[in-house]
Amino acid sequence: YQVGCLSSSVSEGEDMISSLPEPLLCHILSFLTTEQAVQTSVLSSRWKHIWRWVPRLELDSSNFTDVKVCTDFIDKFLGFQGKSYLRELKLTIDYHVFDSDASLYKRCLGRVDMRKLERFQVENRCRFSSICYVDLPLTLSVCEALVCLKLRFVRLNDFASLSFPCLKIMYLEAVTFPSDAAAKALISCSPVLEVLKICLGKDDILVALRVCSLSLKSLTLKQAKRVYVRGRYSVVIDTPKLEYLNLMDHYELKSFDIISMADSVKVDLDLEFGLLSDYRSDMKVLYSLLNDFSRVGDVTMSWRTLQFICSLYYENPHPKFHGLTRLGATMCLTASPELLPIVLETCANLKHLTLELFLDYQWRRLSEFSTVLPRCLVSSLESVEMESPVTEKATELKLARYFLKNSTKLKKLVLRLNQSSTGKNHKPGVLEQLIEYPRRSSLCQFEVIPVFPTPNHPLPDGGVYVNSNRF
């Protein structure tokens, strides 16, 4: 329609939306939750039953008085449409084992026809005990249209065969598998899978996790510290097209083998390693894992990962990342004089460095920078970006001066300062002196940029910058 023609043909006060075809009204309602869609039934007689034909069901069980009322509504909704009409199901369950009948969820979810479903998500908010997992008796063998699968705190029943020919996104957070073979099958039966996130829960019983996919581009693997299950497990990653790998949290490894990844893969490491009784064997596994990343060009490391790598520096041999040209790292500001040269020494060909600095008052010792310069400062480092709280002793300025004084190839140094996180100020003239400080590289540009909190991105108290561990 042209705007002019439309406005001239509609009388004042006429309800244009209600005059739209029913399929278009259903499409509009599909952008709402089911509860919101049901509320439109009071608008007019035309809207009374339209919500029943929306091919999307999104419910939160906390909005119902009890489990039975919620599951009865799901049964009625499926009855309105017919089993094969539904295209998307998103269910959030507040499951309390002592006052909930889990069998009701089993029954109503068992009625869902997965063959035509394109998006399926079940999230269980209970996270405190293994008895709060929801058993999910789904028939997953034939899911010919499924594009996105997201499960959280559920326990899967065993399955004989699987086929997800259209699945591109799979999130499995604290999902309990019946066996190692079931976990492998769930991944390998998806020939076009591109994004996979797996969070192994504290009750997980897997012995070996194999991620084998010819199409996978992004993999996030998170492991909670096991509480009820002891022992190490193995991980195998065989993903020749993988462009992004994120390893998070606690690992107690028997082995970790990376068979294939894309040459341009970006790696994000936020690891805490559990060293068990066999120290020599554990260290061999960890060296092997770090060696797999020696040729990766772009790596981001959390503070605890950085500490672990620095702890290995005096081992023989210590880890080296020869292929690393771009490094992003979170580092304790007061520990930087001691640890930063060690980190840089492991990255001989580093070109771009980004540091997110925070204050940890447990690190009270301050040392001077080593006079032995890491190789990358002399031969390759071109840009440094730092974000830091303002400190009374101006430690962040000493760090900037270290790069200005020693980097022969440096082209750009950016220092972002946040005064509001600590309430501290530099002494008069200190910042100006740094800006005028002699630079080893005549091509180096130096910028100082103030950082201010925003409503959407408030800065944490005490000047502590911590990367989110949210899965």
Order of alpha helices (4+ residues) and beta strands (2+ residues): alpha-alpha-alpha-beta-alpha-beta-alpha-beta-beta-beta-beta-beta-alpha-beta-beta-beta-beta-beta-beta-beta-alpha-beta-alpha-beta-alpha-beta-alpha-beta-alpha-beta-alpha-beta
